[in-house]
Amino acid sequence: MAQIDPTSNGVSPFTIKVASFFLLVGLLLFPFAIAVSNFFFALLLVTVFIHPSIFQQGWLVCWRDYRYITIGILLIIGLNFIGSLWGPMDNLAFRKIGKQILWLFIPIIIGLAYYNASLRKHAFIVISLSLFIHLILTTLQYNALITIQALGSSRLDASGFIGHLSLGFIYGIWAGALIIAAQKMPKLWKFICYTLVIYTLVTVFMAHGRSGYITTIACLSLVLFKVTFPKQWKLKLMVFSIFIILISIFAFNYAPVKNKINKTIDGVSTVINGSWKTADMRLKIWIVAWEVWKNDPYFGVGTAGYPDAAKKVLQTTKVDYLQLNDAEKNIFYGHPHHEFLFALTRWGPLGLFALLFLCYHWVRTGWTTDWDQNTINAYLITASGVSVILHGLTEPSLNTHYSTLFAIVVLGFGLSKSQEKI
């Protein structure tokens, strides 16, 4: 497709270049420095609002071509604002409301890609470079050559600055995109992409994020079943079986992963046997969240009401059978480690419906896209939606910085038009 003349809609080429620069720099710094990357994203927002034609073009595409996803996003944004009316208006509430600005990246990316035909390719290169450098840092961390201070990240759980909660979420989506991009590359770049995929898999499974294993396998399965061998079912099943066997061999021979899996199995089996003393901590957290919802079943506890509500539940005798000590109770206050439970407890059945509505149309839009003609778009939309759902079963996938921002950026590029193929 020919380059669109941005001046035809009142947007100068210089403005497009500046806005694209701020976006690309923000993406480059994304895995390493949240504050600095947010600074460039803020500059992007300022540029776009000074020249609103970029946003208007993106919004036009969103409402015209992706109305149901747009409605789902608007419901989530609206509930964050309205839900603050029956919950505490504190710093947490303002942070939750403030994070909704991230959804603006979807129409902004669509608008920029409309005017800048090379943006998608440049963004893919920048993100790949950034994530590759971060992979190197995780390797150095694992070998104790550098020390990284990040939540859930250590030498024994080498997950760099991103942390193990979001590592698999991000790198699983990227690994699948690398395989798709490699299909149209020269042999040398194919080899580089496939090597990065293997490097990524090893890194993800060295980390302790259990949902990361699942989302990574799901993303690569999408590529296998929808892209690599779209009609050869016997070959797909054979390759998939080999892939699962190799992953299983690695998982049950690498001590940290094996111990994590065994701990999860033991933590669930003890509950089945009627004992909560050594139950998996996630199960206990979900029970507390369920009690929080039961206390406010219709409208929930509000956008920022969960921490206070969880504290109140933990002070009652309702959850004494969980056998929690004071140290364990401290980890129950922030969120229920479950995106769908989080929506239910904060906004009641309407909140859960809004999230399910968004996730359904998110995945459906990608799944029904023409995978032959728009392969990378279809994959980006579907993989990000599936990852949000699977990751959301054990983590607040749309309420943590890394997973939320990455999912939104990937969705934005997935919904943008493929003016120049990656």
C-alpha positions as CSV (number, residue, x, y, z in Angstrom):
1,M,0.0,0.0,0.0
2,A,1.3,3.4,-0.9
3,Q,2.4,5.8,1.8
4,I,-0.5,8.0,2.9
5,D,0.1,11.7,2.8
6,P,-0.4,12.9,6.4
7,T,-0.8,16.5,5.3
8,S,-4.1,15.6,3.7
9,N,-5.6,15.4,7.2
10,G,-3.8,18.3,8.7
11,V,-0.9,16.3,10.3
12,S,2.6,17.3,9.3
13,P,5.2,14.6,8.5
14,F,7.4,16.2,11.3
15,T,4.6,15.6,13.9
16,I,4.3,11.9,12.8
17,K,8.1,11.5,13.1
18,V,8.2,13.0,16.5
19,A,5.2,11.0,17.8
20,S,6.7,7.8,16.3
21,F,10.1,8.6,17.9
22,F,8.6,9.0,21.4
23,L,6.6,5.7,21.0
24,L,9.7,3.8,19.8
25,V,12.0,5.1,22.6
26,G,9.4,4.3,25.2
27,L,9.1,0.8,23.9
28,L,12.9,0.4,23.8
29,L,13.2,1.4,27.5
30,F,10.1,-0.5,28.5
31,P,11.8,-3.5,30.1
32,F,14.4,-1.6,32.0
33,A,13.2,1.7,33.4
34,I,9.4,2.3,34.0
35,A,9.8,5.9,35.0
36,V,11.9,6.8,31.9
37,S,9.8,4.9,29.5
38,N,6.7,6.5,30.9
39,F,8.3,9.9,30.4
40,F,8.5,9.3,26.7
41,F,5.0,7.8,26.6
42,A,3.8,11.0,28.2
43,L,5.6,13.1,25.5
44,L,3.8,10.9,23.0
45,L,0.4,11.7,24.6
46,V,1.2,15.4,24.7
47,T,2.2,15.4,21.0
48,V,-1.0,13.5,20.0
49,F,-3.3,15.8,22.0
50,I,-1.7,18.8,20.4
51,H,-2.3,17.2,17.0
52,P,-5.5,15.2,17.6
53,S,-5.9,14.0,14.0
54,I,-3.7,11.0,14.9
55,F,-6.0,10.0,17.7
56,Q,-9.1,10.8,15.7
57,Q,-8.0,8.5,12.9
58,G,-7.3,5.7,15.3
59,W,-10.6,6.1,17.1
60,L,-12.4,6.1,13.8
61,V,-10.9,2.7,13.0
62,C,-11.6,1.3,16.5
63,W,-15.3,2.3,16.4
64,R,-15.9,1.4,12.8
65,D,-14.0,-1.9,12.5
66,Y,-13.6,-3.1,16.1
67,R,-16.7,-1.8,17.9
68,Y,-17.2,-4.6,20.3
69,I,-13.6,-4.5,21.6
70,T,-14.0,-0.7,21.9
71,I,-17.2,-1.1,23.9
72,G,-15.5,-3.6,26.2
73,I,-12.6,-1.3,26.8
74,L,-15.0,1.7,27.5
75,L,-16.9,-0.5,30.0
76,I,-13.6,-1.3,31.9
77,I,-12.6,2.4,31.8
78,G,-16.0,3.5,33.0
79,L,-16.2,1.0,35.8
80,N,-12.8,2.2,37.1
81,F,-14.1,5.7,37.3
82,I,-17.7,5.0,38.5
83,G,-16.5,2.3,40.8
84,S,-14.5,4.8,42.8
85,L,-17.7,6.4,43.9
86,W,-18.5,3.5,46.4
87,G,-15.0,2.8,47.4
88,P,-12.2,4.7,49.1
89,M,-10.9,7.8,47.2
90,D,-7.2,7.4,48.1
91,N,-3.9,7.2,46.3
92,L,-4.7,3.6,45.2
93,A,-8.0,4.8,43.6
94,F,-6.2,7.6,41.7
95,R,-3.5,5.2,40.5
96,K,-6.1,2.7,39.3
97,I,-8.0,5.5,37.5
98,G,-4.7,7.0,36.1
99,K,-3.7,3.7,34.6
100,Q,-6.7,3.7,32.3
101,I,-4.9,6.2,30.1
102,L,-2.9,3.3,28.8
103,W,-5.9,2.2,26.8
104,L,-5.4,5.4,24.7
105,F,-2.4,3.7,23.2
106,I,-4.6,1.6,21.0
107,P,-6.2,4.4,18.9
108,I,-2.9,6.3,19.0
109,I,-0.9,3.3,17.6
110,I,-3.6,2.7,15.0
111,G,-3.5,6.3,14.0
112,L,0.3,6.5,13.8
113,A,0.5,3.3,11.8
114,Y,-2.1,4.8,9.4
115,Y,0.1,7.8,8.7
116,N,3.5,6.0,9.1
117,A,3.8,3.0,6.9
118,S,7.1,1.8,8.5
119,L,6.1,2.2,12.1
120,R,5.0,-1.5,12.5
121,K,8.4,-2.7,11.2
122,H,10.4,-0.3,13.3
123,A,8.4,-1.1,16.4
124,F,9.0,-4.8,15.9
125,I,12.7,-4.2,15.5
126,V,12.8,-2.0,18.6
127,I,10.8,-4.3,20.8
128,S,12.9,-7.3,19.6
129,L,16.1,-5.5,20.4
130,S,14.8,-4.4,23.8
131,L,13.6,-7.9,24.8
132,F,16.9,-9.5,23.5
133,I,19.0,-7.2,25.7
134,H,16.7,-8.0,28.6
135,L,17.3,-11.7,27.9
136,I,21.0,-11.1,28.1
137,L,20.5,-9.4,31.5
138,T,18.5,-12.4,32.8
139,T,21.4,-14.7,31.8
140,L,23.9,-12.5,33.6
141,Q,21.6,-12.4,36.6
142,Y,21.3,-16.2,36.6
143,N,25.1,-16.5,36.7
144,A,25.4,-13.9,39.5
145,L,27.4,-11.5,37.2
146,I,24.9,-8.7,37.9
147,T,22.4,-8.0,40.6
148,I,18.9,-6.9,39.6
149,Q,16.4,-5.6,42.2
150,A,12.9,-6.3,40.9
151,L,9.8,-7.9,42.3
152,G,10.0,-11.7,42.2
153,S,13.3,-11.6,40.4
154,S,16.5,-13.1,41.8
155,R,19.5,-15.3,40.8
156,L,17.5,-18.5,41.4
157,D,14.5,-16.9,39.6
158,A,16.3,-15.0,36.9
159,S,13.6,-12.8,35.3
160,G,15.4,-9.5,35.0
161,F,13.5,-6.2,35.6
162,I,10.2,-7.6,34.4
163,G,9.9,-10.2,37.1
164,H,8.6,-13.8,36.9
165,L,4.9,-12.7,37.0
166,S,5.0,-11.1,33.6
167,L,8.1,-12.7,32.0
168,G,6.3,-15.6,30.3
169,F,3.4,-13.4,29.3
170,I,5.6,-11.0,27.4
171,Y,8.1,-13.4,26.0
172,G,5.6,-16.0,25.0
173,I,3.8,-13.5,22.7
174,W,7.2,-12.3,21.3
175,A,8.4,-15.8,20.6
176,G,5.4,-16.5,18.5
177,A,5.8,-13.2,16.6
178,L,9.4,-14.1,15.9
179,I,8.4,-17.4,14.3
180,I,5.8,-15.7,12.1
181,A,8.2,-12.9,11.1
182,A,10.9,-15.4,10.2
183,Q,8.7,-16.9,7.5
184,K,9.6,-14.1,5.1
185,M,13.2,-13.5,6.1
186,P,16.5,-14.5,4.5
187,K,18.1,-17.7,5.9
188,L,20.5,-15.9,8.2
189,W,17.7,-13.9,9.9
190,K,15.5,-17.0,10.1
191,F,18.3,-18.7,12.0
192,I,18.6,-15.7,14.3
193,C,14.9,-15.6,15.0
194,Y,14.6,-19.3,15.7
195,T,17.7,-19.1,18.0
196,L,16.0,-16.3,19.9
197,V,12.9,-18.4,20.3
198,I,14.9,-21.2,21.8
199,Y,16.7,-18.8,24.1
200,T,13.4,-17.3,25.1
201,L,11.9,-20.7,25.9
202,V,14.8,-21.7,28.1
203,T,14.6,-18.3,29.9
204,V,10.9,-18.5,30.5
205,F,11.1,-22.1,31.9
206,M,14.0,-21.2,34.1
207,A,11.9,-18.6,35.8
208,H,9.2,-19.6,38.3
209,G,6.1,-18.0,36.8
210,R,3.7,-20.9,36.4
211,S,1.3,-18.9,34.3
212,G,4.2,-17.9,32.1
213,Y,4.7,-21.6,31.1
214,I,1.1,-21.8,30.1
215,T,0.9,-18.6,28.2
216,T,4.1,-19.3,26.3
217,I,2.9,-22.8,25.3
218,A,-0.5,-21.3,24.2
219,C,1.2,-18.7,22.0
220,L,3.5,-21.2,20.3
221,S,0.5,-23.6,19.9
222,L,-1.4,-20.8,18.1
223,V,1.5,-20.4,15.6
224,L,1.7,-24.2,15.2
225,F,-2.0,-24.8,14.6
226,K,-2.9,-21.6,12.7
227,V,0.3,-20.6,10.8
228,T,3.0,-23.2,10.5
229,F,0.9,-26.2,9.4
230,P,-2.6,-24.8,8.9
231,K,-4.0,-27.9,7.2
232,Q,-1.6,-30.8,8.0
233,W,-3.3,-32.1,11.2
234,K,-1.2,-35.2,11.6
235,L,2.1,-33.2,11.2
236,K,0.7,-30.6,13.7
237,L,-0.1,-33.2,16.3
238,M,3.3,-34.9,15.9
239,V,5.2,-31.6,16.2
240,F,3.0,-30.5,19.1
241,S,3.5,-33.8,20.9
242,I,7.3,-33.6,20.5
243,F,7.2,-30.0,21.8
244,I,5.3,-31.0,24.9
245,I,7.6,-33.9,25.5
246,L,10.7,-31.7,25.3
247,I,9.2,-29.1,27.6
248,S,8.2,-31.9,30.0
249,I,11.7,-33.4,30.0
250,F,13.2,-30.0,30.7
251,A,10.7,-29.1,33.4
252,F,11.1,-32.3,35.3
253,N,14.9,-32.3,35.1
254,Y,15.5,-28.6,36.0
255,A,15.2,-28.6,39.8
256,P,13.6,-25.2,40.4
257,V,10.9,-25.8,37.8
258,K,10.3,-29.3,39.1
259,N,10.1,-28.2,42.7
260,K,7.6,-25.4,41.7
261,I,5.4,-27.9,39.8
262,N,5.5,-30.5,42.6
263,K,4.7,-27.8,45.2
264,T,1.7,-26.8,43.1
265,I,0.5,-30.4,42.8
266,D,1.0,-31.0,46.5
267,G,-0.7,-27.7,47.4
268,V,-3.8,-28.7,45.5
269,S,-3.9,-32.3,46.6
270,T,-3.9,-31.4,50.3
271,V,-7.1,-29.4,49.8
272,I,-8.7,-32.4,48.0
273,N,-7.7,-34.5,51.0
274,G,-9.4,-32.0,53.3
275,S,-6.3,-30.1,54.7
276,W,-5.6,-26.4,54.2
277,K,-2.4,-26.2,56.2
278,T,-0.1,-26.7,53.3
279,A,-2.5,-25.7,50.6
280,D,-1.3,-23.7,47.6
281,M,-1.3,-20.0,48.6
282,R,-3.2,-19.0,45.5
283,L,-6.2,-21.2,46.6
284,K,-6.2,-19.4,50.0
285,I,-6.1,-16.0,48.4
286,W,-9.0,-16.9,46.1
287,I,-11.1,-18.1,49.1
288,V,-10.5,-14.7,50.8
289,A,-11.5,-12.9,47.6
290,W,-14.7,-15.0,47.4
291,E,-15.6,-14.0,50.9
292,V,-14.9,-10.4,50.0
293,W,-17.4,-10.6,47.1
294,K,-20.0,-12.4,49.3
295,N,-20.0,-9.3,51.6
296,D,-20.8,-7.0,48.7
297,P,-22.3,-9.3,46.0
298,Y,-24.2,-6.7,43.9
299,F,-21.8,-3.7,43.3
300,G,-18.6,-5.0,44.8
301,V,-16.2,-3.0,47.0
302,G,-15.3,-0.4,44.5
303,T,-12.3,0.3,42.3
304,A,-9.8,0.7,45.3
305,G,-11.8,-1.1,48.0
306,Y,-10.2,-4.5,47.8
307,P,-7.3,-4.1,50.3
308,D,-9.6,-2.8,53.1
309,A,-12.2,-5.4,52.4
310,A,-9.6,-8.2,52.5
311,K,-8.3,-7.0,55.8
312,K,-11.8,-7.1,57.3
313,V,-12.4,-10.6,56.1
314,L,-9.1,-11.8,57.5
315,Q,-10.1,-10.3,60.9
316,T,-13.2,-12.5,61.0
317,T,-13.5,-16.2,61.8
318,K,-14.8,-17.1,58.3
319,V,-11.4,-18.0,57.0
320,D,-9.8,-19.4,60.2
321,Y,-9.8,-22.9,58.6
322,L,-7.2,-21.6,56.1
323,Q,-4.7,-21.6,59.0
324,L,-3.0,-18.3,57.9
325,N,-0.2,-16.8,60.0
326,D,0.4,-13.0,60.2
327,A,3.2,-13.1,57.6
328,E,0.9,-14.9,55.1
329,K,-2.0,-12.5,55.7
330,N,0.1,-9.6,54.5
331,I,0.1,-10.9,50.9
332,F,-3.7,-11.0,50.7
333,Y,-4.3,-7.3,50.8
334,G,-3.4,-6.0,47.4
335,H,-5.4,-8.1,45.0
336,P,-6.7,-11.7,44.6
337,H,-4.1,-12.8,42.1
338,H,-7.0,-13.5,39.6
339,E,-8.2,-10.9,37.1
340,F,-11.7,-12.2,36.9
341,L,-12.2,-12.5,40.7
342,F,-10.7,-9.0,40.9
343,A,-13.4,-7.6,38.6
344,L,-16.1,-9.5,40.5
345,T,-15.0,-8.3,43.9
346,R,-14.5,-4.7,42.8
347,W,-17.6,-4.1,40.6
348,G,-19.9,-7.1,41.2
349,P,-21.4,-9.2,38.4
350,L,-21.4,-6.2,36.0
351,G,-17.6,-5.9,36.4
352,L,-17.2,-9.6,35.6
353,F,-19.5,-9.4,32.6
354,A,-17.6,-6.4,31.3
355,L,-14.3,-8.2,31.5
356,L,-15.6,-11.4,30.0
357,F,-17.2,-9.3,27.2
358,L,-13.9,-7.6,26.4
359,C,-11.9,-10.9,26.5
360,Y,-14.4,-12.8,24.3
361,H,-14.4,-10.2,21.6
362,W,-10.6,-9.7,21.9
363,V,-9.9,-13.3,21.1
364,R,-12.8,-13.7,18.7
365,T,-11.6,-10.7,16.6
366,G,-8.2,-12.2,16.3
367,W,-9.4,-15.8,15.7
368,T,-11.8,-14.7,12.9
369,T,-9.2,-12.5,11.2
370,D,-7.9,-13.8,7.9
371,W,-4.8,-15.7,9.0
372,D,-3.6,-16.2,5.4
373,Q,-3.7,-12.5,4.4
374,N,-3.1,-10.8,7.8
375,T,-1.1,-13.4,9.7
376,I,0.8,-11.2,12.0
377,N,-2.3,-9.1,12.8
378,A,-4.4,-12.2,13.5
379,Y,-1.7,-13.6,15.8
380,L,-1.0,-10.4,17.7
381,I,-4.7,-9.9,18.5
382,T,-5.4,-13.6,19.4
383,A,-2.2,-14.2,21.3
384,S,-2.5,-11.1,23.5
385,G,-6.2,-11.9,24.2
386,V,-5.5,-15.5,25.1
387,S,-2.5,-14.5,27.2
388,V,-4.7,-12.0,29.1
389,I,-7.2,-14.7,29.9
390,L,-4.8,-17.5,30.8
391,H,-2.5,-15.2,32.8
392,G,-5.5,-13.7,34.4
393,L,-6.5,-17.0,36.0
394,T,-3.6,-16.6,38.4
395,E,-2.6,-13.0,38.2
396,P,-4.2,-9.6,37.7
397,S,-3.2,-9.5,34.0
398,L,-4.8,-6.1,33.2
399,N,-3.7,-4.6,36.5
400,T,0.1,-4.9,36.5
401,H,2.3,-2.5,34.6
402,Y,4.3,-4.8,32.4
403,S,1.6,-7.2,31.3
404,T,-1.0,-4.5,30.9
405,L,1.1,-2.2,28.8
406,F,2.5,-4.9,26.6
407,A,-1.0,-6.4,26.0
408,I,-2.3,-3.0,25.0
409,V,0.6,-2.2,22.7
410,V,0.4,-5.6,21.0
411,L,-3.4,-5.2,20.6
412,G,-2.9,-1.8,19.1
413,F,-0.5,-3.0,16.5
414,G,-2.7,-6.1,15.9
415,L,-5.6,-3.8,15.1
416,S,-3.6,-1.4,12.9
417,K,-3.5,-1.8,9.2
418,S,-0.7,-3.8,7.6
419,Q,0.6,-1.1,5.2
420,E,4.1,-2.6,5.3
421,K,4.6,-6.2,6.1
422,I,6.9,-7.2,9.0
